Amino acid sequence: MIDHDFISSCMWAMGAPLELAYVGPGGGLAAIGALLAVVAGLFAAVFGFLWYPIKRMLRRKDKSSAPRHEGNIT
């Protein structure tokens, strides 16, 4: 069955006046700053997760391709 309380709650929430949707300049800047911080954090996490293993792999490749000197060199 359809829950009439849920439907009436949804109708009440959709009927909110537009004045309640106003976000002041301080709140808006805080929201934008928080969003940018989350995006930068995700970017840094992905970058760190991908870059450091690739860097280590490249170092191993460079180290293995370098010529080896056997014996004492004076």
N, C-alpha and C positions, 0 to 999 in steps of 0.2 A: 504494500500500500504506500501511497504517497504521504510523506510526513508534512503535515500542514504547518507545523511550527517552523520547520526548516525553510519552506517556501515563503512564509510570511517574514521571516528574518532576512532572507535574501532580498525581498521586495523592499523592506525597510532600509536596508543598507544601500540599495541602489537609488533610493529617493533622497539621499543626503543633499542639502543645498550646496551650491558651488562655493560659497564662502568658506566652507569647512575644508576645501581643498587647497586653500592658499598656504604657501610656504614662504616665510619671510626670507630676507636676504641672508641672515645668519644661518638659518637652518638649511637653506639651499646650498650655501657655500660649504657647510659641514657635510652635507650629503654628497656633493660633488667631490670633495676631498677624500671622503671615505671610499667612494667608488674608485677614484684614481689610485688610492693606496691598495685596494684589493687587486686591481688590474696589475699594478706594478709588482705586487707580491707574487701573483701567479706567474708573471713573466719571469721574475727572478728565479722562482722555483723550477720552472721548465728549463730555463737557461742553465742553471746549475746542474740539474739532473742530466741534461744532454751534453753540456760542454766538457765537464771534467772527465768523464770516461773517454770522450773523443780525444781530449788533450793527452791523457795517459797513454792511449793507444798510439798516438802520433809520436810520443816520446820513445816508446818501445821500438817503434819502427825506425826512428832515427838512430837509436842506440845500437840496434842490430845491424844496420847498414854501414855503420862507421867501421873503418879498417882497424883490425886488431894488430897490435905490436906484440910479438912474442919475444921474451928474453929481456935482458937489461939494456936500456938505452942510456948512454952517458954522454 
